[in-house]
């Protein structure tokens, strides 16, 4: 089993390779960017994960329009990152119930 940090590294490597081929906002790139944002959150890099998820959503909306499936997927990524952050911060006692 890989660690969250290893997942971030592997996903980053795959994304760089994909972006070198073009299509920075294609469906495959959007999906991979979403995976990377979630992995980044799981690795505890919440600020980076929120930035990635927010940028992903903005890019998907700009390129695809508000009703496209890729935009729905990007919204799901934002939700996942928010959930991971709540779980992480709740576990460390940094937020109040």
C-alpha positions in Angstrom: 0.0 0.0 0.0 1.3 3.4 -0.9 1.4 6.3 1.5 -0.5 9.6 0.8 2.8 11.3 0.0 3.7 8.6 -2.5 0.3 8.9 -4.1 0.9 12.7 -4.4 4.2 12.1 -6.0 2.9 9.5 -8.5 -0.1 11.5 -9.4 2.0 14.6 -9.9 4.3 12.7 -12.2 1.4 11.4 -14.2 -0.2 14.8 -14.5 3.1 16.4 -15.7 3.4 13.7 -18.4 -0.2 14.3 -19.5 0.2 18.1 -19.6 3.3 17.7 -21.7 1.0 16.2 -24.3 -1.4 19.1 -24.2 -5.0 19.3 -23.2 -4.6 20.9 -19.7 -8.4 21.1 -19.3 -9.4 17.9 -21.0 -11.5 15.3 -19.2 -8.5 13.1 -18.4 -6.5 16.1 -17.0 -9.5 17.2 -14.9 -9.9 13.8 -13.4 -6.2 13.4 -12.7 -6.1 16.9 -11.1 -9.0 15.9 -8.9 -7.3 12.8 -7.8 -4.2 14.8 -7.0 -6.2 17.4 -4.9 -7.7 14.6 -2.9 -4.4 12.8 -2.4 -2.8 16.1 -1.4 -5.5 16.6 1.3 -5.0 13.0 2.5 -1.3 13.8 2.8 -2.2 16.6 5.2 -1.4 19.4 2.8 -4.8 21.1 3.2 -3.9 24.5 2.0 -2.4 23.1 -1.3 -5.4 20.8 -1.7 -7.9 23.6 -1.3 -6.0 25.7 -3.9 -5.9 22.7 -6.3 -9.6 21.9 -5.9 -10.6 25.6 -6.3 -8.5 26.1 -9.4 -9.8 22.8 -10.8 -13.4 23.9 -10.4 -12.7 27.4 -11.9 -10.9 25.8 -14.9 -13.6 23.2 -15.5 -16.4 25.8 -15.3 -14.6 28.2 -17.7 -13.8 25.4 -20.2 -16.9 23.3 -20.0 -19.7 25.5 -18.8 -21.6 25.1 -15.5 -23.7 22.1 -16.4 -21.0 19.7 -17.7 -20.2 16.4 -16.0 -16.5 17.5 -15.6 -17.8 20.5 -13.5 -19.9 18.2 -11.4 -16.8 16.0 -10.8 -14.8 19.1 -9.9 -17.5 20.1 -7.4 -17.2 16.6 -5.9 -13.5 17.0 -5.5 -14.1 20.3 -3.6 -16.5 18.4 -1.4 -14.1 15.6 -0.8 -11.3 18.0 0.2 -13.6 19.8 2.5 -14.6 16.5 4.2 -11.0 15.4 4.6 -10.1 18.8 6.1 -13.0 18.5 8.6 -12.0 15.0 9.5 -8.3 16.0 9.9 -9.0 19.1 11.9 -11.6 17.4 14.0 -9.2 14.6 14.8 -6.6 17.0 15.9 -9.0 19.0 18.0 -8.6 22.2 16.0 -12.3 22.7 15.4 -15.2 22.7 17.8 -18.3 20.6 17.4 
